[in-house]
Amino acid sequence: MATDMQRLIGTSEEDDEEEMDMDVKEEGDGDDDEDVEKHVDSTPMMIGVDGGMATSSCNNNRFQQHQQMQEVGTPGGGGARRCRPLEEKERTKIRERQRRAITAKILAGLRRHGNYNLRVRADINDVIAALAREAGWVVLPDGTTYPSNSQGPRPAGVSSTAATSSSSQMMSQTTPVSLKGVTSSYQSSVEHNAGHMKSVFMPASSPYDLPSIITGDGGDQTQSHPLIGGSMDNVGDKQIVDVPQKLPERDFANTAYIPVYVMLPLGVINMKCELVDPDGLLKQLRVLKSVNVDGVMVDCWWGIVEGHAPLEYNWNGYKRLFQMVRDLKLKLQVVMSFHECGGNVGDDVCITLPHWVAEIGRSNPDIFFTDRAGRRNPECLSWGIDKERVLRGRTAVEVYFDCMRSFRVEFDEFFQDGIISMIQVGLGPCGELRFPSCTVKHGWRYPGIGEFQCYDQYLLKSLRKAAEARGHSFWGRGPDNAGSYNSRPHESGFFCDGGDYDGYYGRFFLNWYSRILVDHGDRVLSLAKLAFDGTCIAAKLSGIHWWYKTPSHAAELTAGFYNPCNRDGYAAIMMMLKKHGASLNLVCTQLHMLDQNIDFQEAMGDPEGLFWQVLNAAWDVCVPVSSENALLCENALLCHSRVGYNKILDNSKPLTDPDGRHLSSFTYLRLSPLLMERHNFMEFDRFVKRMHGEAVLDLHV
């Protein structure tokens, strides 16, 4: 690739002039040139190799004698044509030269500034195809074009043969996976610098990035194709063909056993702490048990169990649920959810913080995270009050500890019997250890960089204290040039290349900001370890992957992960988890299954690169890592398809890892009627077997 780029960058102006000879024509102008090129005696045309104008032995005297309209025979004997005056032909040539000159400049600009891999004498079709592929479309050699995402429609004329060529073409276009900090081959120098300091293990690229379905005319030619043996569904006059058999699959028989859990619906317990639809849930749990799922994961909502008054806990609905799970001999993973539910991606119910906490917040809104404009976020409590007695005489960490201790006492028998295998402790918004920097309620939309959330009086007090200890009291403020929720890194003076994030003040502020995050996790997990002594505890970490290929990693910085291109921002978090014997739940496994051309290229995101950086940071200090798939609403088809499951398997059990490391468990999000559909559940059953290291009968290699 480097050789190609050097050749393209070194293209001289003479090369650009040569490109003017490309064959570029508009509809309706073809006859103009044909009249010039056709000889009455049908002399064959000679077309230049460089794409120049066709030449013939046409006699100039003949044209001068017949400038008025005359009848001439066509080479194929297809009747007579009319020849136009010489002046009009000359004007046509001039227009053609102008069009070619413009095309040549477009090609030169795309090669030099857009990193398009275009040949020197590419024609306008190559330009259109390159732009279409960047926009997320598949362009076949014959010009057939359709969206690359499996959700999009397919042209009626795409046969199985065309689909095969499309698959091979897409394989050749797939961006190479980064190795040891080497970023993708199409990246600019800025993008390369962004990943230069990352030294992580990356697995080999997988064939499962290809779409799993195609659409063709309803006919026998698709059904009889020897490479297609999957199921077919008719949609109108088209057929949707499942073609997993065409994809080579790893054989996971006799590999490591990875437990599989299924996340229960968010609203399985209502606000009165009652189990919703116990009969329907019992049927679904029995179905899960029939395919040897290891257990289920469920949220224990702080806003439900301590919703009305401090230190008054109601666990009734959870008691009935846990007993049901125990009767089926399933395991339980429990999430202590100290945040509200509703307003985030995938939230289908609304569960607020306890009412008595909301009352305190009305008189003292600084207990919530606050942005620079003073907007409060009641999704969870600010980490600034971890040690402030503002919650009816208790600090925030004391409130969390009291709730966890009550849970431990209430369900002691489930701990003693080993039914509860893990407690995941909520540490921030969505239960994740991060600042709520990307708040939809405040107007954030992907891929905005988000905003710092350190402007409540308690965190500002901590910042001023840190600045005074540093000897620069004027640093006791937040950045004033960090943009807004939906800014891009290059649009702000703080996050742009060479911006303030890498200056003396920027490094001080980001060190303090990220330390607040680590300290919060340290305090809460130390109490969780005390409350759940003898049981595995875990913390959840999300993958803020957008702008990962920029030097600043702006979206990660506002979320509290001090992870620019020249620093590993996750090592301190892993050391903190190691200190408490906690495991990591990393939410990034299936994000890369989305269409990267559409979702990630513009945002310069790299979810897979981030996943492996965090995974290696944990493995380097022997922190166990579990994971869960991306939310269904992001790409429901892929979440239930063999393509998606195969990618999860590849990440869970890396084939090329020299130490044979793998994930400790996997949680599927989430139990729903869609999962229970026959075809989807058959694929899920197959996935569970392979995660368990069992052989499957329909493995296609």
N, C-alpha and C positions, 0 to 999 in steps of 0.2 A: 504493500500500500504506500509505503514511504517513497518507493521508486516511482510509482505512478504519480504521486503528488508532486515530486520534484520535476517530473517531466511536464506535468500540466502547468505548474507555476512558472516553469521556464519557457512556456510558450511565448514566442515573440509576436510582435505586431504583424510580421509577415505571415505567421500561421493564421492570425485572425483574418487577414485578407484572403488567404486561400479558402477559408471557410465560407466565403461569399459564394463559392462555386457549388454549394450544396444544393441538392434537388429539393427546393421548397416551393410548393405551388398551392394556390388557393383554388377552391372549387369554382369552376366556370372559366378558368384561365387556361385549362389544359388544351383546348382547341386552338388558342392563340398560337402557342408554340408548335402545335402539330401542323398548322398551316404553313409555318415557316420551314419546318423540317421535312415535310412530305415532298417527294419528287414525283413528277407525273409518271415516270417509268418505274416507280416503286423501288428505288435504290435503297438498300437497307441502311438504317441509321446507325451511326457510331457514337456511343456514349462514353465520355471520358471516365477514367477510373476515379478521378477526384470528384466526381459528381458534377462535372462541368456541363455546359450546354451541349445538347446534341448537335452534330454537324452532318451535313450531307453534301452531295455533289450538285446541288441545285444551281442552275445557271442564273447569274445575276441579270443577264440580258433578258431572260425569260420573264423575270419579275418586272423589269422596266417596261417591257412591251405589254404586260397584262396587269397594269395597276388597277384597272377597273375589275369588277367581279367577273370571274371566269370559272368554268367547270373543269375539275381535274379528277382523275380516277384515284380511288383509294387503293393502298397496297393489297388489301384483302379482297378486292373486287366487290366491296360492299356498297357500290353506288357512287354517286358524285358528291363532292364537297364544294364549298365556295371559299375562295381565297380572298383575303381582305387587302386593303391598300397597304403599301409599304410603310407609310407614316404611322399607321395604327400599330403595325408590328413593332416598330422601333419604340413606340411608347410602352408597349407591353414588356419589351426587354428592359427598359429603364425601370419600370415598376418592379419587375422581378429582381433586378440588381439591388434596389432599395430594400426589398423584403429580406433578401439574403444578407445584406449588410447588417440589418437590425438583428436578425437571427444570430449572426456571428458574434455580435456584441453581447447578446443574451447568454450564449454559450460560454463566452470568455468570462463574463461576470460570475456565472454559476460555478465554473471551475475554480476561479481564483478566490471567490469570497464565500461561496456556499458549500464548498467541499463536496460537490457532486462528482461522482465518478463517471464522467462523460468522455467518450473518445474525442479526439481532436476534430474529426470530421463528422460528428454526430449530426443527425438531421432533426427537424422539428418534432418528429415522432418520439425520438429519444428524450427530448426535453419534456414533452407532455408525460411520457411514461415515468420519468424520474420524479416529476412533481406529484403525479398520482400515487406512486409508491410511498413517497414521504407523507402524503395525506392519509395513508392507511389502506390503499387499494392494491389489489393484485392485478398485474397487467400480463397477460399471456402473450407469447410470440406472435399470434395472429391478430393481436389487438383487443381481444376480449378482456373486459375490465369489470371487476366486481370488488366489493369490500372484502378485506382480508379477515375481518372479525367474523366468527361463525354466526353471529347474530344477524348479520346483514343478509340481504337477498342475493341470490345467485342468478346469473342469466340463464334463460331457458335453454339455450343452446350449448351449454357446457356439458360435454359428455365425460365419461369416465376417463377416456384417454387424455382429454384436455386437463382434467383434474390431476392426473398423474404428472403431466409436464409442469402444471402449476406448482405441485408440491416440490418437485425437484428444483424448480426455479426459486421458490421461496427458501429452500434449504441453502442455495448459493448466496441468497441475499441476507441471510441471518447474520446479525452482528456478532463477531467472535466474543466469547466470554472472557472477561478480564482475568489475568493471572498475575499474582504477586504485584498488585498495584498498577499493572499496565492497563490503561483504559481502552475503550473500544476503538477500532481502527478508524472510524469516521470522525473522531473527535478532533477539535482544534487544539492548539497548544495550550490554551487556557484550560480546556477540559482535561488535558493530560496532566497538567500541574495539579488539578484538583484531586486526582487519585494517586499522585506520585508517592505520597508518604504512607499510603495504605499497604501494609504487607500482610496479606491474608491468603488462606487456601481457598481456591475456587475450583469447583468441579468442572469436568468437561461439559461442553454444550450438549443439550439434550434434544432428541428429535421430537419431543412432545410439545414443542412450541408451535407446531403446525395446527391449522384448524382441523376439526374432527368431522365436519359435515360438509357436503356439497349439495347443490341443487341442480337437477337436470330435467329434461323433458320426460314426462311419464312414458316410458317405452321399454322395449325389451333389450335395447343395446346396453343400458345401464345395469339391468338385472343380470344379464348374462356375462358381464365382464368378470374374468377369473380373479381379479384382485379385490373384488367387492363381495363380501359375504355377510355383511352386517344387516341390520334390520332396516326396513324402508317404511316411510309414512308418506301418504299422498296428501299434498296441500294444493287443492285446485288441480291444475293439469301438470304439476311438477311433483317430483319425488325428492324427499330429503333422505339421503343415504348416510347411514352411520358407517364410517370406514376405519374403525380402530385397528382392523386386521392389517392395514397397510403400514402401520407404524411399528418399527421394531421395539420390543419390550424386553426389559431386563427380567431375568428369572430371580425372584426374591426368595425362592425356596431355600430353607435352611439358613436364612440370614437372621439377624438379631430380632428378638421379640420386642416390639414397641407397642405398649398398651394404647388402646383407642377409646377415647371418651366422647360422649355426645353432649353438647351444651343444651340444656332445657330451655324452653321459651322464657323470655324475660318476664312475662306476666303469669307464670305458673302459680304464683302466690299473689293474692290480691291485697289491697291496702288494709283489709281487716285481718290480714295474716291467715287467710283461709285458702285451702288448696282448691284451685279452679279445675273443674271437670276431672275428678279423680278416676272415673271409670274409663274415659277416653285416654287419659295418660297411662293408666295401667295397661291397656291394650298395646299402646305404642311401646312401652317399656318391655313387654313380653316379646314383641317383634324384634327389638334391639337385642334382647337376650338370645334370641334364636340364631343370630349370626355371630354370637360370641363377643359382642362388644364388652369391654372390660368394666365400664361404668358410665356415670353421667356426671356432668358439672352443673352446679346451680348457684345463682346469686342469692346471698342473704343480705337483703337491703336494710341498711341502717334506718332509712326513712320509714320502714314498715315496723321493725321490731322495737324501736325506741321512738316511735313517731309522735307520741302525745305528751310525754313528760320525761324529764331526766331520770335515768336509772330504773325506769319501768319498762320491762322487756316482755314481749309477747312472741313466743316461738311455736304457737299451736300448729299453724299450717305446715311448718317445716318438720315438726314431729311426725305428722301423718305422712308426709312425703318421704322422709328418711326411712320410716318403717316399711313403706311400700318398696323402696329400693333394696332394703336388707332382705325382705322376703324373697325377692327375685335373685338374691345372691350376686348383686352388682356392687361395685365400689362407688364411692362418692368423692368428688373434688368440690370443695366449697369455696366460694369467693366472698370474702367480707367486703361488701360494696359500700364504701363510705362516700359515695357520690350520688348525684341524682341521675335518673334515667329519663330520657326524652330530649329531642332536639339534635341528637347526633345520628350519624349514619347507622341504619339498622334498628334504631329505637322505635318500637311499635306500641309502647306504653309510656305512661308518665308517672314517675315515682320521684317525688321531691325529697329534699333533706327533711329531717324531723321538724314538725311545726314549731316546737319551742326554739329550735335553732333559727328558723326564719324570723321569729319574733325578735330575737337578739339582733339579727342582721338589719332589721328595720331601724333600730336605734343606733346600731354601730355597724354600718356597712363595710367598715374596714376589715371585718372578719373574712371577707371574700376577696378573691384575686381582683386586681384593678389594673386597667391599662392606662396609658399616658393621658388619654382624654377624660379619665375619671369614670369610665364605664365599669360597673361591677359585674362579676360573674358568679352567680349563686350555685354553680354546678358542684362546687366542693369548697372546703374551707381553705383559706390562705395558709401557707406554711409559716407565715409570720407569726401566727398565734399558737404554734406548736408548744411554746413554753409560756404563753400569756394566759392568765386566769380570767378569761372573758366569757366563759361558757357556764354561767351559774356557779362560779367558784372553781371550775375545773379548766385545765388546759386542753387543747385539742388532742394531744397524744394521750392524756388521761381518759378522755372520752372514748377514744378508740380502744384503749386497753380494757376499760370497764365492759365495753360491748363484747370484745373477744373473750374476756374471762367468763362472762355470763354464758356465752355460747359453749365454751369448753365444759362448764359445770353442767349445763342443761343436757348436753349430748355425750356425757362421759361414757356411757355404754357403747356408743358407736365408735368412739376412739379406742376403747378397750378391745372391742371385737375386730378392729382393723378395717371397719367399713369405710371410715373417712380416711382416705389415703393421702390427701394433701389439702392444705389451707392456702389459698391465694389471697394475699392481703392487698386491699385497695389502697393505692398511694397517691391518687390524683384523679383528674378527669378521666372518665371511662374506666376507672380502676387502674390506670396506667401511671407509671412514674414519669411524669412530664408536667410542664406548665401548660395551662389551657390557652396556648398562644393562637390557636386556629379555631376561633369560636364562630360558628355559623350565625348565632344570634346577634353578633356584633358586625355582621356583614362579610365575614371571611368566605372566600370561595377558592377552591383549588385552581391553580397552584400558588396562591399568595404566600408571602414569606411569613405572615403572622406578625404579632406585636409582642414586645416584652410585657410581662405581667408582674411588675414589681412596684406598683405605685400606691399600694395601701400603706397606711401610716406605719405599720409594724415592719414591713420589708424595707421601706425607705429609711427607717430608723437604723436597721441593721446595715444598710448600705453606707449611711453617713458614718457610722461607727467604724466600718472597715476602711473607709477613706481616711479618716483621722489616724487610724493605726498605721496606715501606709504613708502618712506624712503629707497627703495632698487632700485636704478637706474639701476643696472645690470639685473633687471627683465624686462627691456624695450625691450624685444625681443620675438619672437615666439618660441614655443617648437622646439627643434632640434631632438627629438626622437619620433615624432608622426606618423612615417610611411609615406606611400604614399596612393594614391587614392584607391588602391585595397588591402591594407593591412587588416589583421584581428586584432582584439583587442589584442590578446595574442602575436602577432608578434611585437608589439611596446612597448618600455619602458614606454611610456606616458599612454597608455590605458589599459595595462595588469592589472590583478588582483593585487592590491597593488602598482600600478604604480604611476607616478608623477602627474597624474590628481588629486590625493587626497592628494598631498603634499602642502606645503606652497606656493610655486611658482605656482603650478598647479591651486590651488583654486583662487589665485590672478588673473591669466591669464583668467581663465574661467569666473570669475565674470566680468572682464572688457569686454570680448568678448560678453557675453550675454547682458551686459548693452548697448553695441553699438546697438544691435538689438532692444532692447526695446525703447531706445531713438529715434531711427529712426522712429519706428512706432508712437511714441508719437508726434514727430514733424509734420509728414505728416498728421496724423489723426486730429491734432488740426486745421490745415489749411483746411482740407476737411470738418470738422464740420462748419467752418466759411463759406466756399463756398456753402455748401448744407444745410444751416440752415433750419430745419424743415423736412428734409428727412433722412431716416435711412441710416447710413453708415455702412460698414462692412469691415473686414479684413479677408484674406484667410490664413489658416494654414494647412500645409501638415502633414501627419503622417509618420515620419521617424521611422519605426517600426523595422528595422533590428538591431540586437544586443541589443534589448530591454531587453533580459533576462540575459545580462552580467552586472557585477557591474558598469562598466564605462558608458554604453550606448554611445559608441564611435561615432556612426553615428549621434546621436542627438547633441553631443557636437560640432562636426565640423560644424554642421548646425546652431549653435548658441543657442540651447536649453540646458541650464545647468541643466540636468535632470538625474544625476547618481542615483544609487539605494537608496542613503540616503538623497535625496533632491528633492523637487517638483519644477521642472524647468519651469512650466507653470503658476504658481500663479502670478508672476510679470507681465506676458503678459496679463492675464485676468484683473488684476487691472488697467493696462493701458487702455484696451478697455473699462472698466467700467467708467473710468475717462471721456472719450469722448462720452459715450452713444452709443458706437459702438457694433455691433453684430459680431459673429464669424462664418465664413464659414469653417467647418472642413472637410477635404478631407481624409476620412479613412473608409467610411461606408462599402464598399464592398471588401476591400482588403483581408479580411479573407475568401472570397469565393474561392480564389485560393486553389490549393492543398497544404495544410500546410505541409504534409510530405515532399514534394519536395522543395517548395519555402521558407519555414520558419524554418524548423527544423535545417538545417545546419547553417543558419544565426542566429539562436537563436532569431528569431523575434516573436513578439506578437502584431499584428495589432489591435486585438480586445481589448487586455489589454491597449494599448496606447490610443485607441479611448475612452474608458471609463475613463481613467485618465484625459484626456484633457476635456472631456465632464463634468465630475464632478467638475474640477477646474473652468470651466465657470459657471456652475449652482450654485456653492457655493457663487459667487458674483453677481448672477442674470444677467449674460450676456446671451442674447438669442443666440442660436446656430442653424444655418442652415447647410446643408450638401449637398454633391453631390456624385454620385457613382464613382467607379474606372473607369479608361478609358477602352473603348471597346476593344482595342487591347490586353489587358491583359487577358481577357476571354470573348469573344464575346457571346458564348453560354449562359453563366451564366447571363450576363447582360440582356439578352432578355428572360430568363426563369422564370418560376414561383418560382423556388427555390431561385434565386437571389432576386427577388422582395419581397418574403416573409421574407428574412433575412433583407432587408432594412426596411421593415415595423416593424419588431421586434426591430430594433435599433431605429427607429424613435419614436415609442410608446412603451417604455419599460413596460412590463406587471407588473413587480414586484417592480417598483419604488414607494416608499412609498408616495411620494408627487405628483404622477401623472404627472411628467414633461415629455415633449416631444420636438422634434425639431420644430423650428419656420417655416421652409420651407425646401423644397427639390428641387434640380436642377438635371435634368437628362442629362447626357453627352452621346451623343448629337444627334441632329437632323441629320438623315442620311437615305439613301435608305433602309438600313437594318432594321431600326426601322419601316419604312413604309410598310414592307412586311406584308401580311394579318395576319398570325399567330402571328408574333411578336407584331403587333399593337393591336391585341385582348388582349394579355397578358398585354400590357402597359395600355390599357383602364381599364382593371380589377384592375391593380395596382393603377391607379389614383382614382378610386372609393373608394378603401379601405383607401388610404391616406386621402381622404375627409371624411371618417367615414360613407360611404354609405354601404348598404348591397349588397352582390353579390349573384346571384342565384345558382352558381355552387360551393358553398363552401362545401368542403369535410372535415368532422370532424371524 
